[in-house]
Amino acid sequence: MARSTGRSYQMPIAIHFQVADGEIIKLHLYEDTFKVAQAYAQ
């Protein structure tokens, strides 16, 4: 939920990790930023 507007939203996300020597060395988060922007828009 967007606290500033009170709007709730749902969206799928994907996270891509790159691991080396048992540690995460890269992380890419994929999300629908337009949907987030709409939830927070006044």
C-alpha positions in Angstrom: 0.0 0.0 0.0 1.2 3.5 -0.8 1.1 5.3 2.5 0.8 8.8 1.1 -2.3 8.0 -0.9 -3.7 4.9 0.8 -4.0 3.1 -2.5 -3.1 -0.5 -2.6 -1.6 -2.3 -5.6 -0.4 -5.7 -6.7 2.3 -6.5 -9.2 4.6 -9.3 -10.1 8.3 -8.9 -9.5 11.3 -10.9 -10.6 14.7 -10.9 -8.8 17.8 -12.2 -10.5 20.8 -13.0 -8.2 24.3 -13.7 -9.2 26.2 -15.7 -6.6 29.9 -16.3 -6.3 31.7 -18.1 -3.5 28.4 -18.4 -1.6 27.7 -14.7 -1.6 25.4 -12.6 -3.6 27.5 -10.3 -5.8 24.7 -8.9 -8.0 21.0 -8.4 -7.6 18.6 -7.1 -10.3 15.0 -6.3 -9.3 12.4 -6.1 -12.0 9.1 -4.4 -11.3 6.4 -2.3 -13.0 7.6 1.1 -11.9 4.6 2.8 -13.7 2.2 0.8 -11.5 4.1 2.1 -8.4 4.0 5.6 -9.7 0.3 5.4 -10.3 -0.3 4.2 -6.7 1.7 7.2 -5.3 0.3 9.9 -7.7 -1.8 12.5 -5.9 
